[in-house]
Amino acid sequence: MTVLEQGTIQIHTENIFPIIKKAVYSGHEVFLRELVSNGTDAISKRRMAAMAGDCSEGPEGRIEIRIDREKQTLTVSDNGIGMTADEVKRYINQVAFSSAEEFLEKYKQEDDAIIGHFGLGFYSSFMVAKQVELVTLSARPGAEAVRWSCDGSPSFSLETGERSEPGTDVVLHLQEEELEYIEPARIRQLITTYCDFLPVEVLLDGQTVNKREAPWRKSPRDLNDDDYINLYRYLYPFQGDPLLWVHLNTDYPYNLQGILYFPQLNGRGDWEKGEIRLYCNQVFVSDNIKEVVPRYLLPLRGVLDSPDIPLNVSRSALQTDRRVRSIGGFVAKKVGDRLKELKRDNPERYAEIWEALAPFVKIGAMEDEKFADQVAEIVLFGTTAAASGSDPIAHGDKAYTALEGYRSRLSGANDKRILYCTDEAGQAGALALWKGQEAEVLLADSFIDTQFIPWLEQRHQELKFQRVDAELDDSLKESEAELSDGEGTSNSEKLRQLFKTALANDKVTLQVQALKGADSPAALILLPEQMRRLNDMGALMEQRLPGLPDHHVLLINRRHPLVEGLLKLSAGAVLTGAGQSPSQQLAEELSRHLYETARLAVGGLEPNELAGFQQRSCTLMGKLMDKAL
């Protein structure tokens, strides 16, 4: 064995390895990713050099990982291009010739992807090893094997080595506290996490571990639905099948491949971190890519693979720049194109999955003007109109329409009014009134619609958005004149006075109307649009659900049989020497009951009020039974 060189790495700090451990890499386990990536690069370089006639072609590329429990070593071997002694000096030692500070600065400012910088990835091995040996033989003609060794101090040795075939062995003598990495299950898990889709075979103690094929690197023409679904099931087991997917593939102005999936979300998705996996040349980098894709797409799942996304030194975090924002815009546009394509080619399927797509699309529209323009025609709402051809679109017992489709069916004086309902149960009375007059109502009942409707108003200021339980127009009211009694008092005035006395609440505005329709309610709560929105805004700022505002309108339907009976009961009551007659008292109790029932219908009774309401209802029914008997 001939000693070629001995020396000391010249650095200003004691040595560079604590910097590697503490400042560069956030987790020790990534050393295996770096070493396997280096081996993959070496295999690619040998293939390219062989095509140029600079070296022998060699066998099919492979990376072997061997565990020696007795020696407590882990060896990562490749049959790539290998290195000469001069190349070892350049790629291994040169990394540390400068100070540690210069070293970090150099790689933070690199424009190219970190993969391929052999020295940096190689030095990650010192996070887990007390000594590292490198035995390598260049595939170039006439090369001799060399052995480099370092114990983690500034000292190293470089001497002739023993290796008969071109390639590189990296032998890690593990630290006592890092012996988890001689466990086959642990190494297998790391290969599956970081190197599963590398194009070369990765073997552990002679057995192939990785899948090798990365479907996202293929042309969509070469994949069928089962290929896409099987990849999703492999990446996200026990999550059900995806709703649809988007295949990304571009090489200008940057290189990007990927497959993104719309998942079946059981609850709200992860809008902060996300579940999309970022790869760089098929090497897993991170599953936190909030810097790459817009926030509204973070709950999507799948893979993005690009060597052009700038990473920090350790590849564990992203650096935001103009290129990253451009890639995010490209991804958003492709997602929008895919949704438009599905809506155009298969509207029934689009309607079927719309409820799951709606949060992505609506939040995206509100946060991204370009995306809003792109998806304007494919944002759907449930509608009370019957399905008819392509609009409204039928799905089960529900129909969906876009805003423009709804507008196309408006006519007359109300051709700018958009009626909508946010809670079919809570607004059932008002909704029935509008439906009874054959008015079409949009169902804006998703959790995001409380913000989306005001955003739409800003975007379409020529339109008037009106919730069904806001003011009622004349089309819902009877137009017949109302008669007055001998004292000039109408029934409406009598009812208004009765309810005013019974409720004794000046914050409740009383309206008495004759409503059309046999199914119109006896009484309902109305929330004037601006009043309701101020209440909703206040609730949003305090991060609570909006309740019934103190100031609201009670609409009493004087055409309802119950209200007509109430009026007769009140008219027949007389004052006694002791005050109110039983009939007058009963009329007021019934008036309060009608009011509380109307509040209950819109969720306006607080939980602590429900027990009292139930008790008063039972007492009132008892009095009515006594009167009937």
Steps between C-alpha positions, in 0.01 A plus 500: 500500500645835395422810697409772253442786738445589862386838613277723701188664372555874533206666666463783746274317743611187684346286230213510256311197624307665786383756243380218275318337790336804654463768233463319170285193553196496724478122530769233514312246291544699179861380476374190320305710251814699424725198456251312280442817296876535449516139382215560256678807362820299459314232303348767272842659446651164404223442247555841342879462499466156338280647225776755435759221485689621810457181705359148498123467505482244778203297631157637584524760772423392853557611856564244773469563871670253734476471877776350714368466854828370638706794372206740546542629146262603228632496142342674202646380168436603141639387165510851358783700350720497810778750570872541453725628778487850355121489485483387862710801597276729298158360596566396860769728639426819310163531673679576826800704381316820588366599839178347623326835453614524137399140449142569608481822303624333185229237497221732609564708191524212255261537205495133406342215689711360783480148359826445316723684748672184617702660775205649684287186492799288596577707808150434637628153589690650793168565674481130583857368453807536721718403202432495128694311236463555129639239260462590134622398155444722198348343189742698284780294336815446707352625828612361836286445808542741790389500863410816691442490876402757765395469863301822513796714597681739266744214417457264204705244311505414129674182384479229239204270545367162398204485264482293182191652332424868435278668758508624856458351848415731789559316828349657812633394842196593700501695825370315805192724519422442131484119497136510391643517148629143510142379533375373160142618569620855565709512183217350296265769632744776401543358151123485457460857627777675308611276215195295403466650153866531404560358152776265618461183701571539873580176679524432873706192579430368149124570485345774285311750712388791280222513238723680244222619270370854550168523313509880499810489280305315230280648230127505585449299180687211661284492814142385557260573783617198700861625486399834650275343765761240598761770555255690722419189700870430545582854617186544712376159617153463654392844377251389235544568131559853369224705339715601202862577418715742303815386317765773476782490248703795374863569418477875433565744658577246771500125532200367691316170508236383739157356568260680733185342638178641642442281807176399665528723804303383804555832677676821420835451328841611617511860374826582680752226424346278234552141395658538156842336482790685344768304313820614332603264220285225657661546844252588775573841649206619708128473562477864607481702180293801597753720320443322167125467448236761589344454842163404359655193333693374803238236596552335161715188506755352265849572374691794355845423361732776386876562503427870448340572836769674707569314824707594798824317571337202663208481257271496804346840428424717201627839401230729364583690183341608172549154350314333786208742460499430127482127564212555744314698234558224244365235739190710576432555128529128423261418785253756366531360148432149626187610686369685195568196285302275735210746518490520120541130421319337791271749678317227692826377654601858574172562682542172688832605652437873517441512877853362552652735240318813618740603783803483268329692222329767711796571728724503194276750324501731801878483542618499138357737240635302206353180637169681561481601134585147394232324708226766487279287275539175696417615854175321583219554750214274589177635359127458560445495122438168331788347306479567130765374261843645564374767744386446767693171528330216684670290766272273698217708642700822474567733210799732447544815299768760435435868571475583130249220449288639781520851357389378158168391654426836667264744336298812562564746780696246704752401234785629720391334825674182616295315759693261718450279805776403744302257719208308353373395842551830681357705213234247402206735549639780286631250245153347465354844430736565211465151360122537522530791256725291273805714574833321454725507805871418517607275787818654642530267794870402513718624785688736267192667350466753783821653360451404136166678453636842612802443275266431206316824575824694476577328171148555360396837634227524239313219679304501826550191715208444738459221750151350505433610856575865430225744405213343305387674184146559382491182292464300823223711649127519432406833343138519623401802707451444872175607671484688828250473786265772616781669689722508189736230626606226258566142592868558430509779758323279753747219446794739519373635832438150636854384420655824622330452838582130514871534407575830677820525293565820307793337316259278306342676203148370432359465149158362416438379146265270312735248337421300191491124495313242706828383654624842606604505869308671781804704599863521399811694588636735237854634508547809283804435282731770636406427861568130455835560334619727777406227745682235296808720475505558876470127562783429257731748673428338834539155338158371597191396309259786427183494709172686474565877527319681780344727239293295254161486334208276596267460203147390597290342228143619562368253239616198700214316680690501829547877488136552399396291801736695721338824385152367583620383842643843574189681369275300733705576809380761749664658798374381836525668830806290572675603173542283190239241417620139450436537125719810476774332700479193277518719186818664624654163595419370150657811349821442699493135396473593131796735541712241678410237237612739226828558691547127544464447125799726429713372788428814698430333834812469712565159663414642844163618363389165360398348836278800578346486152419132546342559841290795375387294198374219720319746730342670199378169353346414836303828502381438145380151596308641797336760274408234243350270761 
